[in-house]
């Protein structure tokens, strides 16, 4: 073991099914996102072990495993069951990683750490949120959220790596969505080829105040930095914190039909980043007009 600092699933609930469930039954979005789905192998040693609307990824090795994101607090038992269903053991998870410190992606990490005894790794800027279980709001009028606090054992910087059993996962700080939003990358071997996998953090505005934000004065510059970095990031396999970001349902069906390259698309990240940046610019224009800024 080496350490160096330095929505929707296929499965049985397609995207429209989730929206229908919310609309017709009065089920909350949180409950709909937390619907269980069967785990499966995405590519190489990467497995989907998350829920219907919040992702969690298991990265396996002969010397133990890495788990990225823990969903809501109530998602943790599902993730444990999914890991077991794949034939792996939760106690063999050695590192827990987080894309960003929002309660729908880090809420289950405390329980997952308790059962696995894994080391929690996070960025310096998101570590205080994880350590306290208190999610700050960066939007006007937004309520702040609480989740089970999880102790961060290792703070990772830009370009820092987590290595275990022949796998090396690299951290890239892509702030804006949160101050410590972290995009993780790793190579994976498939059919004798090495592919670059990107676990995207997020670049959605999600109600964040982009202009004159007293809690996050540098938010605008951080978003712009992240877009500039992400649009040039090499990527063959694009994965994200919500299954709908990367069309998990459709790709899983193609995978089941026998196409082992269902998740391979060297253009998908660039397309996603471009669309996200356009949404960001539109929201910035809206907020600029609303604030009277010129």
Secondary structure, 3 states (H helix, E strand, C coil): CEEECCCCCCCCCCHHHHHHHHHHHCCCHHHHHCCCCCCEEEECCEEECCCCCCCCEEECCCCCEEEECCECHHHHHHHHHHHHHCCCCHHHEEEEECCCCCHHHHCCHHHHHHHHCCEEEEEHHHHHHHHHCEECCCCCCCCCEECCCCCCCEEECCCCEEEECCEEEEEEECCCCCCCCEEEEEEEEECCEEEEEEECCCCCCCCCCCCCCCCCCCHHHHHHHHHHHHCCCCCCEEECCCHHHHCHHHHHHHHHCCCCCCCECCCHHHHHHHHHHHHHHHHHHHHHHHHCCC
